[in-house]
Amino acid sequence: MPIRRSQVLVKWIFENQHKLQTIRWCSSSLRYKELEDSVQADHVAPSPTQKPHPQITPEISFKYEDLQVRLAAPYQLTPKPEAKELGFGKYFTDHMLKIYYHKELGGWQKPEIMPFENLNIHPAAKALHYAIQLFEGLKAYRGVDDKIRLFRPELNMERMNLAAQRSGLPMFDGEELVQCIKRLVQIDQEWVPHSETSTLYIRPTLIGIEPTFGIMAPESALLFVILSPVSAYYKASSDGAVSIFADPNVVRAFPGGVGNRKVGSNYGPTIEATARAAKLGHHQVLWLFGPDHQLTEVGAMNIFMVHINDQGDKQLSTPPLNGLILPGVTRRSIIELASQWEDIVVREEVITMDRVIQLNQQGRLLEMFGAGTAVIISPISRVGFLEQNIEIPTMKQSNPVFQRVKDTLLAIQYGHVEHPYAKVIS
């Protein structure tokens, strides 16, 4: 064999030896055929509040069957942190998913899973100047049976497409992305914590990367997905509850805006208000709207209230989806699940601060809590509002609704019960 050909072969074996191993360092139970160019594909109750579905043309979407996989070399694999060290969003797994969109090349390109890497984009990319970008958040849970589950990922895909539609970014077939995400989680499955207090956070992101100035729909975009093992999102008080600050001088969203879409421009401007609340001894901001101080969201969560209604029944209330509020997957799930409980009335209704104060003074306000993918359920024990601190008896209830809701969700997510909301990956 000529010397040069021998050198090339040795180099190839060195760079691709991880692909020849039967058992991967980053996965102890799957065998991959990554030398191939592609891989083959291996009772959601309707909600009356859910808004129109985005119209997708599958012919212009990327396809899971075109997925290409390039595994990380052994030297690229990173040590996995202990569960107690995780925090939220500080560590990232060994691989990521990238899917480019170029209008001049016919639209979506082939999806590719590759070693985790930094992005290389032009300084004039529209995402950097005009916030033409959006993201999603969902989790992979390792169940009691060691199976890995996603929680209602189709709802995240629907919401992501609605945000893309509003932002001038290309839409896609959500099921195709779910299948790509499942494959990514399979490859990095050892990063899914063996714990019911930690999970693998999945962050799909779509950004406009066309390198031109001008506020218009970008002709080039990048959809990427990264994974991060996480634990608690908020640092709560010793009893597990949070204190929130309702500041009537700031708003999170306004009618006709994008408060109901998961775009980055909804979150950056909240940092200053959140920092101000922290200086006053609170964990998060309760976002109000209008002269009657309507409750909208708390931090990056949907807000819920439990009280005794005028008929003497225990009622679980949350503000309606009026365009100001993100249609949370956890929010929708709570409404659907609690609606099946005979001892609780569930209502979507406008809640004002005057109503909260009145119910509290009458002894009819029982609980308040936030809900979202990152935190699941976050009980609220105090609300700061107009020079007063309103003590909420959430943690004083003998059988709190927030705990019942949380236990129900966790039982589904970690496989204690079989439920159509949970999608098993492998």
PASE-909299 format. One record per residue (C-alpha): residue number from 1; residue in one letter; chain; x, y, z. Coordinates in nm, 4 decimals, padded with zeros to 6 digits. Layout:
PASE-909299
> resi/resn/chain/X/Y/Z
> NUM/A/A/X/Y/Z;
...
This chain:
PASE-909299
> resi/resn/chain/X/Y/Z
> 1/M/A/00.0000/00.0000/00.0000;
> 2/P/A/00.1456/00.3413/-00.0890;
> 3/I/A/00.2645/00.5382/00.2132;
> 4/R/A/00.0218/00.8298/00.1566;
> 5/R/A/-00.2812/00.6007/00.1327;
> 6/S/A/-00.1685/00.4265/00.4524;
> 7/Q/A/-00.1373/00.7597/00.6306;
> 8/V/A/-00.4843/00.8617/00.5189;
> 9/L/A/-00.6297/00.5341/00.6456;
> 10/V/A/-00.4590/00.5675/00.9839;
> 11/K/A/-00.5841/00.9248/01.0161;
> 12/W/A/-00.9379/00.8185/00.9277;
> 13/I/A/-00.9350/00.5360/01.1853;
> 14/F/A/-00.8041/00.7730/01.4527;
> 15/E/A/-01.0707/01.0339/01.3829;
> 16/N/A/-01.3542/00.7821/01.3511;
> 17/Q/A/-01.2639/00.5160/01.6048;
> 18/H/A/-01.5602/00.6142/01.8222;
> 19/K/A/-01.7903/00.5153/01.5377;
> 20/L/A/-01.6433/00.1644/01.5320;
> 21/Q/A/-01.7104/00.0946/01.8993;
> 22/T/A/-02.0043/-00.1252/01.9860;
> 23/I/A/-02.0779/00.0794/02.2970;
> 24/R/A/-02.0496/00.4579/02.2916;
> 25/W/A/-01.9160/00.6537/02.5880;
> 26/C/A/-02.2110/00.8910/02.5546;
> 27/S/A/-02.4659/00.6105/02.5479;
> 28/S/A/-02.4551/00.2792/02.7279;
> 29/S/A/-02.7488/00.1037/02.5694;
> 30/L/A/-02.7835/00.2039/02.2041;
> 31/R/A/-02.5914/00.0729/01.9041;
> 32/Y/A/-02.5634/00.3177/01.6207;
> 33/K/A/-02.5039/00.2834/01.2524;
> 34/E/A/-02.3595/00.6302/01.2178;
> 35/L/A/-02.1418/00.5489/00.9157;
> 36/E/A/-02.4542/00.5545/00.7033;
> 37/D/A/-02.5516/00.8830/00.5477;
> 38/S/A/-02.8931/00.8822/00.7100;
> 39/V/A/-03.1080/00.6929/00.9534;
> 40/Q/A/-03.4602/00.5584/00.9095;
> 41/A/A/-03.7427/00.6326/01.1295;
> 42/D/A/-03.7945/00.3920/01.3874;
> 43/H/A/-05.5530/01.1280/02.4021;
> 44/V/A/-05.4763/01.4801/02.3770;
> 45/A/A/-05.7904/01.6524/02.4905;
> 46/P/A/-05.8829/01.9595/02.2850;
> 47/S/A/-05.8784/02.2924/02.4643;
> 48/P/A/-06.1451/02.5516/02.3902;
> 49/T/A/-05.8859/02.8245/02.4500;
> 50/Q/A/-05.6343/02.6974/02.1992;
> 51/K/A/-05.5920/02.9374/01.9096;
> 52/P/A/-05.5727/02.8516/01.5372;
> 53/H/A/-05.3093/02.6049/01.4236;
> 54/P/A/-05.0398/02.7348/01.1879;
> 55/Q/A/-05.0824/02.6183/00.8303;
> 56/I/A/-04.7787/02.4138/00.7292;
> 57/T/A/-04.6999/02.2809/00.3839;
> 58/P/A/-04.5175/01.9513/00.4535;
> 59/E/A/-04.3554/01.9554/00.1082;
> 60/I/A/-04.1340/02.2479/00.2097;
> 61/S/A/-04.0400/02.1104/00.5519;
> 62/F/A/-03.7236/01.9249/00.6372;
> 63/K/A/-03.7638/01.5500/00.6894;
> 64/Y/A/-03.6460/01.3209/00.9677;
> 65/E/A/-03.5645/01.0552/00.7103;
> 66/D/A/-03.2954/01.2886/00.5721;
> 67/L/A/-03.1289/01.3270/00.9121;
> 68/Q/A/-02.7513/01.2946/00.9030;
> 69/V/A/-02.5511/01.2116/01.2157;
> 70/R/A/-02.1904/01.2949/01.2928;
> 71/L/A/-02.0893/01.1746/01.6380;
> 72/A/A/-01.8409/01.3476/01.8635;
> 73/A/A/-01.4941/01.1991/01.8823;
> 74/P/A/-01.3874/01.0648/02.2239;
> 75/Y/A/-01.1761/01.3731/02.2933;
> 76/Q/A/-01.4823/01.5935/02.2353;
> 77/L/A/-01.6930/01.4259/02.5023;
> 78/T/A/-01.7291/01.6317/02.8211;
> 79/P/A/-01.7519/01.5081/03.1819;
> 80/K/A/-02.1037/01.4904/03.3228;
> 81/P/A/-02.1639/01.6970/03.6380;
> 82/E/A/-02.3209/01.5650/03.9565;
> 83/A/A/-02.6941/01.6299/03.9913;
> 84/K/A/-02.6358/01.8575/04.2914;
> 85/E/A/-02.4111/02.0817/04.0789;
> 86/L/A/-02.6492/02.1308/03.7860;
> 87/G/A/-02.8354/02.4545/03.8498;
> 88/F/A/-03.0209/02.5671/03.5398;
> 89/G/A/-02.8675/02.5922/03.1926;
> 90/K/A/-02.5007/02.5845/03.2965;
> 91/Y/A/-02.3982/02.2576/03.1318;
> 92/F/A/-02.4599/02.1257/02.7809;
> 93/T/A/-02.4484/01.7815/02.6250;
> 94/D/A/-02.2071/01.6492/02.3642;
> 95/H/A/-02.4260/01.6950/02.0554;
> 96/M/A/-02.6641/01.9407/01.8941;
> 97/L/A/-02.9057/01.9490/01.6021;
> 98/K/A/-02.8761/02.2010/01.3182;
> 99/I/A/-03.1120/02.2612/01.0279;
> 100/Y/A/-03.0432/02.5429/00.7831;
> 101/Y/A/-03.2990/02.7231/00.5705;
> 102/H/A/-03.1952/02.9023/00.2511;
> 103/K/A/-03.4659/03.0298/00.0216;
> 104/E/A/-03.2336/03.0389/-00.2800;
> 105/L/A/-03.1538/02.6701/-00.2276;
> 106/G/A/-03.5170/02.5657/-00.2142;
> 107/G/A/-03.5871/02.6165/00.1552;
> 108/W/A/-03.5073/02.3738/00.4342;
> 109/Q/A/-03.1852/02.1746/00.4087;
> 110/K/A/-03.1121/01.8311/00.5533;
> 111/P/A/-03.1103/01.8136/00.9345;
> 112/E/A/-02.7809/01.7168/01.0960;
> 113/I/A/-02.6826/01.6035/01.4436;
> 114/M/A/-02.3222/01.6973/01.5175;
> 115/P/A/-02.0810/01.7553/01.8043;
> 116/F/A/-02.1760/02.0557/02.0171;
> 117/E/A/-02.0086/02.3686/01.8836;
> 118/N/A/-02.0268/02.7456/01.8802;
> 119/L/A/-02.2314/02.9131/01.6090;
> 120/N/A/-02.0613/03.1045/01.3305;
> 121/I/A/-02.2929/03.3766/01.1990;
> 122/H/A/-02.2410/03.7050/01.0156;
> 123/P/A/-02.2357/04.0237/01.2293;
> 124/A/A/-02.5233/04.1595/01.0173;
> 125/A/A/-02.7483/03.8576/01.0845;
> 126/K/A/-03.1018/03.9828/01.1344;
> 127/A/A/-03.1405/03.7937/01.4627;
> 128/L/A/-02.8723/04.0180/01.6154;
> 129/H/A/-03.0247/04.3488/01.5064;
> 130/Y/A/-03.4006/04.3049/01.4826;
> 131/A/A/-03.4637/04.0203/01.7299;
> 132/I/A/-03.5879/03.7971/01.4471;
> 133/Q/A/-03.5640/03.4862/01.6599;
> 134/L/A/-03.7696/03.2586/01.8791;
> 135/F/A/-03.7229/02.9581/02.1029;
> 136/E/A/-03.9015/02.6794/02.2828;
> 137/G/A/-03.8488/02.4862/02.6038;
> 138/L/A/-03.9384/02.1264/02.6828;
> 139/K/A/-03.7839/01.8464/02.8864;
> 140/A/A/-03.6827/01.4823/02.8701;
> 141/Y/A/-03.7598/01.2875/03.1883;
> 142/R/A/-03.5970/00.9603/03.2961;
> 143/G/A/-03.8792/00.7544/03.4410;
> 144/V/A/-03.8917/00.5051/03.7244;
> 145/D/A/-03.8693/00.2343/03.4570;
> 146/D/A/-03.5543/00.3976/03.3124;
> 147/K/A/-03.7448/00.4942/02.9997;
> 148/I/A/-03.7062/00.8496/02.8730;
> 149/R/A/-04.0189/01.0527/02.8054;
> 150/L/A/-04.1131/01.3849/02.6489;
> 151/F/A/-04.4179/01.5731/02.7727;
> 152/R/A/-04.6602/01.6805/02.4969;
> 153/P/A/-04.3876/01.7939/02.2521;
> 154/E/A/-04.6446/01.8450/01.9748;
> 155/L/A/-04.7771/02.1486/02.1632;
> 156/N/A/-04.4307/02.3046/02.1716;
> 157/M/A/-04.3994/02.2509/01.7969;
> 158/E/A/-04.7367/02.4140/01.7346;
> 159/R/A/-04.6423/02.7133/01.9483;
> 160/M/A/-04.3015/02.7380/01.7792;
> 161/N/A/-04.4617/02.7518/01.4357;
> 162/L/A/-04.7049/03.0212/01.5471;
> 163/A/A/-04.4096/03.2301/01.6671;
> 164/A/A/-04.2272/03.1666/01.3379;
> 165/Q/A/-04.5347/03.2760/01.1447;
> 166/R/A/-04.5506/03.6017/01.3416;
> 167/S/A/-04.1749/03.6645/01.3085;
> 168/G/A/-04.1393/03.6100/00.9344;
> 169/L/A/-03.9349/03.2952/00.9904;
> 170/P/A/-03.9887/02.9699/00.7975;
> 171/M/A/-04.2349/02.7176/00.9388;
> 172/F/A/-04.1954/02.3407/00.9355;
> 173/D/A/-04.3644/02.0106/01.0100;
> 174/G/A/-04.3545/01.9816/01.3888;
> 175/E/A/-04.3604/01.6025/01.3932;
> 176/E/A/-04.0438/01.5942/01.1815;
> 177/L/A/-03.8624/01.8096/01.4376;
> 178/V/A/-03.9933/01.5963/01.7257;
> 179/Q/A/-03.8453/01.2870/01.5601;
> 180/C/A/-03.5109/01.4649/01.5144;
> 181/I/A/-03.5165/01.5732/01.8802;
> 182/K/A/-03.5889/01.2176/01.9920;
> 183/R/A/-03.2860/01.0985/01.7997;
> 184/L/A/-03.0698/01.3692/01.9564;
> 185/V/A/-03.1858/01.2702/02.3060;
> 186/Q/A/-03.1201/00.9027/02.2263;
> 187/I/A/-02.7610/00.9822/02.1355;
> 188/D/A/-02.7042/01.1919/02.4494;
> 189/Q/A/-02.9304/00.9821/02.6707;
> 190/E/A/-02.6707/00.9388/02.9450;
> 191/W/A/-02.7082/01.3123/03.0088;
> 192/V/A/-03.0683/01.2593/03.1198;
> 193/P/A/-03.0336/01.2658/03.5010;
> 194/H/A/-03.1168/00.9533/03.7005;
> 195/S/A/-03.3252/01.1648/03.9354;
> 196/E/A/-03.6798/01.2886/03.9820;
> 197/T/A/-03.5560/01.6327/04.0818;
> 198/S/A/-03.3501/01.6887/03.7662;
> 199/T/A/-03.4254/01.6653/03.3951;
> 200/L/A/-03.2758/01.7232/03.0520;
> 201/Y/A/-03.3912/02.0608/02.9231;
> 202/I/A/-03.4416/02.0807/02.5463;
> 203/R/A/-03.4028/02.4206/02.3802;
> 204/P/A/-03.5106/02.4439/02.0127;
> 205/T/A/-03.4224/02.7852/01.8692;
> 206/L/A/-03.4918/02.9471/01.5319;
> 207/I/A/-03.2991/03.2570/01.4214;
> 208/G/A/-03.2789/03.4700/01.1101;
> 209/I/A/-02.9208/03.4602/00.9792;
> 210/E/A/-02.9491/03.6513/00.6509;
> 211/P/A/-02.6565/03.8994/00.6625;
> 212/T/A/-02.8397/04.2121/00.5505;
> 213/F/A/-02.9802/04.5228/00.7157;
> 214/G/A/-03.3495/04.5944/00.6705;
> 215/I/A/-03.6577/04.4835/00.8608;
> 216/M/A/-03.7992/04.2085/00.6423;
> 217/A/A/-03.8403/03.8327/00.6475;
> 218/P/A/-03.4956/03.6707/00.6300;
> 219/E/A/-03.4204/03.4461/00.3348;
> 220/S/A/-03.1805/03.2410/00.5460;
> 221/A/A/-03.2439/03.0949/00.8896;
> 222/L/A/-03.1014/02.8414/01.1321;
> 223/L/A/-03.2992/02.6069/01.3514;
> 224/F/A/-03.0863/02.4451/01.6189;
> 225/V/A/-03.1536/02.2345/01.9270;
> 226/I/A/-02.9266/02.2095/02.2299;
> 227/L/A/-02.9688/02.0051/02.5474;
> 228/S/A/-02.8877/02.0937/02.9082;
> 229/P/A/-02.9238/01.8846/03.2266;
> 230/V/A/-03.0981/02.1033/03.4845;
> 231/S/A/-03.2322/02.1087/03.8381;
> 232/A/A/-03.4232/02.3853/04.0182;
> 233/Y/A/-03.4955/02.7039/03.8212;
> 234/Y/A/-03.5812/02.9404/04.1080;
> 235/K/A/-03.4242/02.9700/04.4488;
> 236/A/A/-03.7300/02.9667/04.6730;
> 237/S/A/-03.7722/03.0379/05.0449;
> 238/S/A/-03.7104/02.7707/05.3057;
> 239/D/A/-04.0684/02.6471/05.2737;
> 240/G/A/-04.0374/02.6138/04.8951;
> 241/A/A/-04.2577/02.9147/04.8143;
> 242/V/A/-04.1676/03.2378/04.6346;
> 243/S/A/-04.2465/03.6018/04.7006;
> 244/I/A/-04.3518/03.8125/04.4009;
> 245/F/A/-04.3673/04.1852/04.3344;
> 246/A/A/-04.6616/04.3321/04.1449;
> 247/D/A/-04.5407/04.6597/03.9954;
> 248/P/A/-04.8191/04.8515/03.8145;
> 249/N/A/-04.5614/05.0766/03.6470;
> 250/V/A/-04.4254/04.8085/03.4132;
> 251/V/A/-04.5932/04.5760/03.1647;
> 252/R/A/-04.4725/04.2577/03.0015;
> 253/A/A/-04.7008/04.2666/02.6962;
> 254/F/A/-04.9754/04.4729/02.5339;
> 255/P/A/-05.2766/04.4038/02.3081;
> 256/G/A/-05.1769/04.3222/01.9526;
> 257/G/A/-04.8200/04.2471/02.0560;
> 258/V/A/-04.6376/03.9183/02.0906;
> 259/G/A/-04.6945/03.8375/02.4574;
> 260/N/A/-04.8496/03.5112/02.3436;
> 261/R/A/-04.5425/03.4061/02.1439;
> 262/K/A/-04.2157/03.2689/02.2793;
> 263/V/A/-03.9778/03.5247/02.1301;
> 264/G/A/-03.6653/03.6549/02.2978;
> 265/S/A/-03.7843/04.0151/02.2889;
> 266/N/A/-04.0420/03.9258/02.5551;
> 267/Y/A/-03.7743/03.8288/02.8051;
> 268/G/A/-03.4733/04.0596/02.7842;
> 269/P/A/-03.6711/04.3717/02.8844;
> 270/T/A/-03.7893/04.1995/03.2051;
> 271/I/A/-03.4415/04.1816/03.3566;
> 272/E/A/-03.4352/04.5311/03.5058;
> 273/A/A/-03.7791/04.4950/03.6669;
> 274/T/A/-03.6859/04.1548/03.8078;
> 275/A/A/-03.3642/04.2948/03.9554;
> 276/R/A/-03.5608/04.5772/04.1175;
> 277/A/A/-03.8008/04.3247/04.2694;
> 278/A/A/-03.5069/04.1255/04.4060;
> 279/K/A/-03.3732/04.4350/04.5839;
> 280/L/A/-03.7095/04.4577/04.7602;
> 281/G/A/-03.6827/04.0995/04.8803;
> 282/H/A/-03.8929/03.9261/04.6133;
> 283/H/A/-03.8076/03.6369/04.3836;
> 284/Q/A/-04.0070/03.7340/04.0759;
> 285/V/A/-04.2337/03.9948/03.9165;
> 286/L/A/-04.6103/03.9568/03.8911;
> 287/W/A/-04.6889/04.1204/03.5590;
> 288/L/A/-05.0011/04.3394/03.5625;
> 289/F/A/-05.1933/04.5077/03.2829;
> 290/G/A/-05.4462/04.7885/03.2570;
> 291/P/A/-05.5933/05.0397/03.5011;
> 292/D/A/-05.7635/04.7576/03.6929;
> 293/H/A/-05.4298/04.5793/03.7408;
> 294/Q/A/-05.5129/04.2496/03.5753;
> 295/L/A/-05.2819/03.9582/03.6535;
> 296/T/A/-05.1144/03.8192/03.3413;
> 297/E/A/-04.8006/03.6164/03.4200;
> 298/V/A/-04.5522/03.5755/03.7044;
> 299/G/A/-04.1885/03.5780/03.5986;
> 300/A/A/-04.1880/03.3526/03.2936;
> 301/M/A/-04.4762/03.1420/03.4284;
> 302/N/A/-04.8521/03.1293/03.3974;
> 303/I/A/-05.0381/03.2280/03.7142;
> 304/F/A/-05.3072/03.0303/03.8994;
> 305/M/A/-05.5273/03.1140/04.1983;
> 306/V/A/-05.7317/02.8823/04.4236;
> 307/H/A/-06.0213/03.0337/04.6162;
> 308/I/A/-06.3715/02.9729/04.7462;
> 309/N/A/-06.6116/03.1155/04.4869;
> 310/D/A/-06.9447/03.2871/04.5437;
> 311/Q/A/-07.1247/02.9508/04.5345;
> 312/G/A/-06.9041/02.8127/04.8115;
> 313/D/A/-06.7055/02.5806/04.5841;
> 314/K/A/-06.3298/02.5505/04.5650;
> 315/Q/A/-06.2238/02.7074/04.2345;
> 316/L/A/-05.8998/02.7020/04.0361;
> 317/S/A/-05.8711/03.0155/03.8223;
> 318/T/A/-05.6208/03.1405/03.5662;
> 319/P/A/-05.6315/03.4404/03.3311;
> 320/P/A/-05.7694/03.3723/02.9807;
> 321/L/A/-05.5553/03.3625/02.6675;
> 322/N/A/-05.6278/03.7150/02.5507;
> 323/G/A/-05.3119/03.7753/02.3482;
> 324/L/A/-05.1094/03.8969/02.6473;
> 325/I/A/-05.0340/03.5548/02.7871;
> 326/L/A/-04.8173/03.2694/02.6625;
> 327/P/A/-05.0264/02.9555/02.5982;
> 328/G/A/-04.8191/02.7373/02.8274;
> 329/V/A/-04.8087/02.3616/02.7811;
> 330/T/A/-04.8126/02.3149/03.1597;
> 331/R/A/-05.0984/02.5651/03.1866;
> 332/R/A/-05.3094/02.3791/02.9342;
> 333/S/A/-05.2318/02.0447/03.0974;
> 334/I/A/-05.3338/02.1717/03.4415;
> 335/I/A/-05.6643/02.3002/03.3064;
> 336/E/A/-05.7406/01.9741/03.1278;
> 337/L/A/-05.6393/01.7500/03.4180;
> 338/A/A/-05.8063/01.9531/03.6949;
> 339/S/A/-06.1262/01.9785/03.4892;
> 340/Q/A/-06.1643/01.6038/03.5451;
> 341/W/A/-06.1599/01.6430/03.9234;
> 342/E/A/-06.5104/01.6552/04.0688;
> 343/D/A/-06.4175/01.8539/04.3798;
> 344/I/A/-06.2735/02.1570/04.2001;
> 345/V/A/-06.4263/02.4097/03.9621;
> 346/V/A/-06.1863/02.5257/03.6890;
> 347/R/A/-06.2304/02.8663/03.5266;
> 348/E/A/-06.0368/03.0893/03.2888;
> 349/E/A/-06.1267/03.4398/03.3989;
> 350/V/A/-05.9870/03.7884/03.4447;
> 351/I/A/-05.8215/03.8254/03.7857;
> 352/T/A/-05.7417/04.1717/03.9211;
> 353/M/A/-05.5346/04.2777/04.2199;
> 354/D/A/-05.8489/04.4220/04.3824;
> 355/R/A/-06.0057/04.0769/04.3548;
> 356/V/A/-05.6999/03.9112/04.5086;
> 357/I/A/-05.6992/04.1577/04.8002;
> 358/Q/A/-06.0753/04.1211/04.8528;
> 359/L/A/-06.0644/03.7412/04.8557;
> 360/N/A/-05.7678/03.7460/05.0914;
> 361/Q/A/-05.9406/03.9823/05.3336;
> 362/Q/A/-06.2511/03.7625/05.3307;
> 363/G/A/-06.0480/03.4516/05.4037;
> 364/R/A/-06.1516/03.2968/05.0716;
> 365/L/A/-05.8132/03.3110/04.8978;
> 366/L/A/-05.6429/02.9764/04.9554;
> 367/E/A/-05.3487/02.9510/04.7178;
> 368/M/A/-05.1562/03.1124/04.4364;
> 369/F/A/-04.8924/02.9427/04.2245;
> 370/G/A/-04.6991/02.9778/03.9010;
> 371/A/A/-04.6711/02.7017/03.6424;
> 372/G/A/-04.4308/02.6401/03.3554;
> 373/T/A/-04.1970/02.3879/03.1978;
> 374/A/A/-03.8857/02.5091/03.3787;
> 375/V/A/-04.0353/02.5137/03.7301;
> 376/I/A/-04.3391/02.2848/03.6889;
> 377/I/A/-04.5193/02.4365/03.9906;
> 378/S/A/-04.3963/02.7242/04.2067;
> 379/P/A/-04.6151/02.8082/04.5109;
> 380/I/A/-04.6530/03.1759/04.6053;
> 381/S/A/-04.6611/03.2899/04.9689;
> 382/R/A/-04.6424/03.6684/04.9392;
> 383/V/A/-04.7325/03.9453/04.6932;
> 384/G/A/-04.5820/04.2922/04.7215;
> 385/F/A/-04.8162/04.5584/04.5834;
> 386/L/A/-04.8411/04.9364/04.6364;
> 387/E/A/-04.6433/04.9609/04.9597;
> 388/Q/A/-04.8070/04.6534/05.1112;
> 389/N/A/-04.7180/04.2879/05.1433;
> 390/I/A/-05.0095/04.0517/05.0955;
> 391/E/A/-04.9549/03.7222/05.2742;
> 392/I/A/-05.0997/03.4321/05.0736;
> 393/P/A/-05.1862/03.1193/05.2806;
> 394/T/A/-05.0666/02.8798/05.0092;
> 395/M/A/-04.8340/02.6844/05.2357;
> 396/K/A/-05.0865/02.6675/05.5199;
> 397/Q/A/-05.3364/02.4461/05.3386;
> 398/S/A/-05.3661/02.0883/05.4649;
> 399/N/A/-05.4155/01.9411/05.1154;
> 400/P/A/-05.3036/02.2137/04.8762;
> 401/V/A/-05.4196/02.2076/04.5170;
> 402/F/A/-05.0760/02.3121/04.3920;
> 403/Q/A/-04.9236/01.9964/04.5406;
> 404/R/A/-05.1967/01.7788/04.3921;
> 405/V/A/-05.1367/01.9349/04.0519;
> 406/K/A/-04.7606/01.8956/04.0826;
> 407/D/A/-04.7844/01.5325/04.1926;
> 408/T/A/-05.0181/01.4536/03.9027;
> 409/L/A/-04.7847/01.6103/03.6465;
> 410/L/A/-04.4729/01.4451/03.7884;
> 411/A/A/-04.6440/01.1065/03.7970;
> 412/I/A/-04.7102/01.1379/03.4235;
> 413/Q/A/-04.3696/01.2795/03.3348;
> 414/Y/A/-04.1692/01.0202/03.5277;
> 415/G/A/-04.3789/00.7227/03.4244;
> 416/H/A/-04.5474/00.6397/03.7553;
> 417/V/A/-04.8702/00.6259/03.5543;
> 418/E/A/-04.9284/00.5615/03.1862;
> 419/H/A/-05.0744/00.8662/03.0150;
> 420/P/A/-05.1040/00.9892/02.6552;
> 421/Y/A/-04.9342/01.3178/02.7478;
> 422/A/A/-04.6040/01.1322/02.7923;
> 423/K/A/-04.4210/01.0230/02.4763;
> 424/V/A/-04.1676/00.7451/02.5357;
> 425/I/A/-03.8478/00.7900/02.3354;
> 426/S/A/-03.7018/00.4428/02.3666;
